[in-house]
């Protein structure tokens, strides 16, 4: 665990760091199926969209640095899905394996539960993305399915793993 880690809502001053962390994953990882990193205005718009929906977008910090971010976005646009969200989490490469990811996700889930959210869906890029799958399992997610060979990135076909966690009482 990294000492001195704080968790808080993302602010406008975090946009550059969030964009840089995400760009690393776009360019070097298979956890996202985006091929071109979004610029700062696009990333700011994405953060604003989550906040406008009343959902959490959190950052993990150490000192002035951003170690990672996690958020919950609407799962689907139909109103029947209003109590279900999809989570996303991305860490700075130096923060992976430190426990920061689990702390970030749990904070997002706590906020979502307080909002009345009942289900969280994780759509994990690449079935070989063991770190994300294990982090979600440690946070109480169960595997509910795999879409085989649905994404093409780095000259290979990639799966998408679907995981689910219930919040609150059944």
N, C-alpha and C positions, 0 to 999 in steps of 0.2 A: 504494500500500500504506500502511496506517495503521501508524505506528511504535509499537513497544512492545506489540504484540498478543501475549497469552498464550493458550494452549489448555489446558484442564483439564476434569476431570469436573465435571458440574453437581452442586451441593450444595443443601441446603435454603435457604440464604440467596439463591440465584439464582431461586427460584420466582417471585417478584414480577416481576423483570425479564423472565424467559422468558415469563410470562403477558402482560406488556405488549407485548412484541415480537410474539407470536403474535396478540394481540387486534388490533393494527394491521393485520396481514395478513388476518384474518377480516373486519374491517370495511371495508377499503379495497382488498383485492387479490383475485385469482382463483386464486392458487396453492394455496389451500385451499378446499374446498367447504363448510366449516362456515359457518353463518350467524350463530351466536351465540358470542361468545368464552367459553371455559371460565373458571370462577373459579379462584382460587388453589388451593383443595383439590383440584379436578379436575386441574389441571395438575400438582400434586405427585403425585397418584395415577398420572398418565401417566408421569412421570419414574421413579417407583418401579417401575412395571411393566416398563419397559425395563431398569432395573438388576436387578430380580429375575430377568429372563430371561438375565442375564449379558452383556448387550449394552451398547455404549457410548452415553452421552448426554453430549455435550461442549458446553462454552461457550467462546466467544472473548471475551477480556476486554482492556480497556485501563484501567489503573488499577483503580478500584473498579467500573467500568461494564461491563455485558455488551453486546457488540456483536452477538452472534448465538448461535445454537445449532444443533446437528446431532446426529442420532442414527440408530441402526439398530434397527428393530423386526422381529419375526418377519414374514415375508412372508405366510404362511398357517398355519393351526393344524395341518394334517395333518403327521405326523412325517416323511413323505418330503421335506418342504420344509425340514427342520431345518438345511440348509447354505445356505439362501437367506434374505436379509434385504431389507427395504425401507428405503431411506434417506429422511430428511426434513431439510430445512434452512430456517431462517428467519433473516434478518438485520434488525438495526435499520435503518431507512431511511437513516440517515447512513453506514452501513457498506457499502451496496451499491456495487458497482463498485470496491471497494478491494482485492480479492484475498483477503479474509477467508473468503469462502464456499468457495473452492477449498482453502484450508488446512484449514478445518474438515472438509470432506468427506474429504480425504486422510487426516487423522488418524483419522476414523471407519473408513475402509477399512483402514488399517494395523492398527487394533485388531481389526477383524472377521477379517482374514486370519490374525492370530495365534490367533484362536479356532477356525480351521478353516472359516470361511465361504468358500463357493466362488462365489456369485453375489450381486450386488446389483441390485435392481430399483428404478428411480425411477418413481414414478407422479406425473407433473407435471400439476397443474391448469392448464388453459387452454393451448391450442396457441399462443397469442400471448404466452406467458410466456417470451420470448426470453432473458432474463437467466438463468433457471434452466436452460433447455435448453442454452445456451452453456456455463454453468459445468459442467454434467454432461458435455458433449462434451469440454471441456478436461481433465476428470478421467478420460477414457477410456471413456465410455459411448457406446453406439450406439443409434440409434432402432430400436425393434422393432415399433412399432405406434401407432395412434391410435384411440381410441374417440371417435366423433363425437357431439356434442350429447348428452352423458350427464349433464351437470350444469346446473342452472338457478340463476343467481345474478346479481344486479344487472339483472334483467329481460332476461336474454339466455341463450341456450344456450351451454355451454362444452364443449370437448373435453377429453379426458385423453390425455396423451402418455406412452407407455411406453418406457423406456430401460433398458438392461441393461449391466452391466460384470462381467466375470469377474475373480475374485481368484485368485492363485496360479497354479501351472502347470496346463495343461489335463489 
